[in-house]
Amino acid sequence: MAEYRKNLLGPDATELPEETDVLARLDAGDEAIDLAAKHPSSSLVWAILADEAFGEGRTVESYAFARVGYHRGLDALRRAGWRGAGPIPWEHEPNRGFLRALYALGRAAAAIGESEEVDRINKFLDESDPSAKAAIEGA
């Protein structure tokens, strides 16, 4: 996080709160589909659903799940003080659900030929944290 705080010219990094209940339920073996009904504001749950659908070849469903995760993440970012710009660091683990949903949205958009959206999402992801895409792809 220190590298983001050094930028005195731009906005501070945004850090989302931890989703302790969601993480505990995932660790306990609960399925993301069940958690989506109990925790619909969790970008992480929607990102997991998007990844599962994409892995099974259900591209349109993946796109829809990722879009929900993206929008729920924007809501959470705004509640955390984000004003539409500034770092959203991958190293802050609670941010990863949003960043994963954003990545999944770009991936599914590419698969359905939404090239303008892909470009916009790639720019947003890079501006959020230039290391996020590589971290997601390496996981």
Secondary structure, DSSP 8 states (H G I E B T S, - for coil): -HHHHT-SSS---------HHHHHHHHTT--HHHHHHH-TT-HHHHHHHHHHHHHTT-HHHHHHHHHHHHHHHHHHHHHTT--S-S---TTSGGGHHHHHHHHHHHHHHHHTT-HHHHHHHHHHHHHH-TTHHHHHHH-
